Amino acid sequence: MGVGTIRFMVVLHGLLIRVLVDEGSVDNFSQPWITYFLKFPIELVSSFKVMVGNMNNMAVKGIINDLSI
């Protein structure tokens, strides 16, 4: 982890989840199994990629609009 990054554990709807907060990030991401398990409203998208910290691109399968945690 770099400077300006923190990691902690939270319990969300009874599920223990590791959270990584990076002050340089502008969006939030989760692993698909978490969003499916918690039944978050996922809007499927095609051909949407994001660049991650190691400069690789990752394909995004969907987005969640207006989710407050």
Backbone as JSON, one array per atom type, in Angstrom:
{
  "sequence": "MGVGTIRFMVVLHGLLIRVLVDEGSVDNFSQPWITYFLKFPIELVSSFKVMVGNMNNMAVKGIINDLSI",
  "N": [[0.84, -1.19, 0.0], [0.42, 2.25, -0.71], [1.42, 5.64, 0.16], [-1.15, 7.56, 1.63], [-3.09, 5.64, 1.48], [-5.4, 3.52, 3.03], [-6.36, 0.56, 4.83], [-8.98, -1.46, 5.99], [-11.3, -3.5, 7.9], [-14.77, -4.15, 7.52], [-18.15, -4.79, 8.59], [-20.8, -5.58, 6.65], [-24.09, -5.9, 6.23], [-23.88, -8.31, 7.62], [-21.7, -9.51, 6.41], [-18.26, -9.9, 6.35], [-15.99, -7.63, 5.14], [-13.11, -6.57, 3.38], [-11.85, -3.35, 3.1], [-10.36, -1.0, 0.98], [-9.02, 2.12, 0.88], [-8.09, 4.67, -1.19], [-6.68, 7.72, -1.43], [-6.18, 8.94, -3.85], [-7.94, 7.96, -5.7], [-10.82, 8.24, -7.83], [-13.15, 6.87, -8.21], [-15.16, 4.09, -7.01], [-14.78, 0.62, -6.38], [-15.76, -2.84, -6.42], [-15.53, -6.35, -5.73], [-17.18, -8.63, -7.89], [-18.62, -10.78, -6.58], [-19.28, -9.76, -4.1], [-21.12, -7.68, -4.63], [-23.18, -9.15, -5.85], [-23.88, -10.94, -3.78], [-24.81, -9.17, -1.81], [-26.93, -8.17, -3.14], [-26.96, -5.74, -4.59], [-28.14, -3.16, -6.78], [-27.24, -3.73, -9.9], [-26.28, -2.27, -12.89], [-25.82, -3.51, -15.96], [-23.03, -3.12, -18.12], [-21.3, -2.68, -21.24], [-18.1, -3.01, -22.75], [-16.6, -1.31, -21.02], [-13.87, -0.02, -19.43], [-11.4, 0.3, -16.85], [-8.5, 1.99, -15.63], [-6.13, 0.69, -13.5], [-4.08, 0.91, -10.5], [-1.54, -0.24, -11.21], [-1.29, 0.48, -13.8], [-2.57, -1.21, -15.6], [-5.42, -2.19, -17.59], [-8.73, -2.96, -16.63], [-11.66, -4.83, -17.24], [-14.97, -3.75, -16.67], [-17.94, -5.06, -15.43], [-20.39, -4.03, -14.69], [-22.27, -1.25, -13.3], [-23.11, 0.55, -10.31], [-25.44, 2.8, -9.5], [-25.84, 5.69, -7.42], [-25.43, 4.57, -4.74], [-25.43, 4.41, -1.33], [-23.38, 3.92, 1.42]],
  "CA": [[0.0, 0.0, 0.0], [1.18, 3.48, -0.81], [1.07, 6.76, 1.03], [-2.51, 8.0, 1.36], [-3.95, 4.47, 1.33], [-5.67, 2.8, 4.27], [-7.09, -0.69, 4.67], [-9.66, -1.87, 7.21], [-12.37, -4.48, 7.74], [-16.1, -3.71, 7.93], [-19.23, -5.77, 8.46], [-21.89, -4.99, 5.87], [-25.17, -6.88, 6.14], [-23.39, -9.57, 8.16], [-20.58, -10.01, 5.62], [-16.99, -9.25, 6.66], [-15.41, -7.16, 3.89], [-11.9, -5.76, 3.46], [-12.01, -2.11, 2.36], [-9.14, -0.29, 0.67], [-9.33, 3.5, 0.52], [-6.94, 5.34, -1.79], [-7.08, 9.12, -1.59], [-5.99, 9.37, -5.23], [-8.95, 7.37, -6.57], [-12.02, 9.04, -8.03], [-14.29, 5.96, -8.26], [-15.15, 2.99, -6.06], [-14.91, -0.67, -7.05], [-15.9, -4.0, -5.55], [-15.51, -7.62, -6.43], [-18.55, -8.99, -8.27], [-19.32, -11.65, -5.64], [-19.81, -8.93, -3.0], [-22.31, -6.99, -5.11], [-24.24, -10.13, -6.06], [-24.28, -11.45, -2.47], [-25.56, -8.13, -1.12], [-28.05, -7.82, -4.01], [-26.93, -4.34, -5.01], [-28.72, -3.01, -8.11], [-26.16, -3.59, -10.88], [-26.66, -1.98, -14.27], [-24.79, -4.12, -16.81], [-22.45, -2.27, -19.16], [-20.37, -3.4, -22.11], [-16.94, -2.25, -23.23], [-16.21, -0.27, -20.07], [-12.62, -0.43, -18.79], [-10.79, 1.27, -15.95], [-7.08, 1.8, -15.42], [-5.83, 0.49, -12.08], [-2.82, 1.48, -10.01], [-0.34, -0.73, -11.9], [-1.45, 0.96, -15.18], [-3.29, -2.18, -16.42], [-6.84, -1.94, -17.76], [-9.61, -4.04, -16.21], [-13.02, -4.7, -17.75], [-16.01, -3.6, -15.67], [-19.15, -5.74, -15.91], [-21.58, -3.25, -14.39], [-22.13, -0.1, -12.41], [-24.16, 0.76, -9.33], [-25.67, 4.23, -9.37], [-26.45, 6.23, -6.21], [-25.38, 3.65, -3.62], [-24.87, 5.0, -0.11], [-23.01, 2.93, 2.44]],
  "C": [[0.88, 1.24, 0.0], [0.75, 4.51, 0.21], [-0.32, 7.24, 0.65], [-3.49, 6.87, 1.14], [-4.14, 3.82, 2.69], [-6.49, 1.55, 3.96], [-7.71, -1.05, 6.02], [-10.76, -2.86, 6.88], [-13.68, -3.86, 8.23], [-17.07, -4.89, 7.84], [-20.39, -5.06, 7.79], [-22.94, -6.06, 5.64], [-24.69, -8.27, 6.57], [-22.21, -10.17, 7.42], [-19.33, -9.22, 5.96], [-16.27, -8.92, 5.36], [-14.16, -6.34, 4.17], [-12.08, -4.55, 2.55], [-10.65, -1.45, 2.19], [-9.53, 1.1, 0.21], [-8.05, 4.16, 0.04], [-7.35, 6.77, -2.07], [-6.92, 9.64, -3.01], [-7.04, 8.84, -6.19], [-10.17, 8.27, -6.67], [-13.28, 8.18, -8.1], [-14.1, 4.85, -7.23], [-15.42, 1.69, -6.8], [-15.09, -1.76, -6.02], [-15.79, -5.26, -6.39], [-16.94, -8.03, -6.73], [-19.3, -9.84, -7.24], [-19.93, -10.86, -4.49], [-21.11, -8.26, -3.44], [-23.47, -7.95, -5.34], [-24.78, -10.65, -4.72], [-25.17, -10.45, -1.74], [-26.75, -7.62, -1.94], [-28.12, -6.33, -4.33], [-27.47, -4.25, -6.44], [-27.66, -2.7, -9.18], [-26.75, -3.33, -12.26], [-25.53, -2.5, -15.16], [-24.33, -3.13, -17.88], [-21.52, -3.12, -20.02], [-19.25, -2.45, -22.52], [-16.57, -1.08, -22.32], [-14.97, -0.76, -19.33], [-12.12, 0.69, -17.89], [-9.31, 0.95, -15.84], [-6.83, 1.72, -13.92], [-4.42, 0.97, -11.77], [-1.57, 1.01, -10.72], [-0.38, -0.41, -13.39], [-2.08, -0.07, -16.12], [-4.75, -1.75, -16.54], [-7.62, -3.18, -17.33], [-11.0, -3.77, -16.76], [-14.0, -4.64, -16.58], [-17.28, -4.21, -16.22], [-20.41, -4.94, -15.66], [-21.27, -2.1, -13.47], [-23.32, -0.08, -11.44], [-24.28, 2.27, -9.15], [-26.27, 4.57, -8.0], [-26.52, 5.25, -5.05], [-24.72, 4.34, -2.44], [-24.58, 3.89, 0.88], [-22.56, 3.69, 3.67]]
}
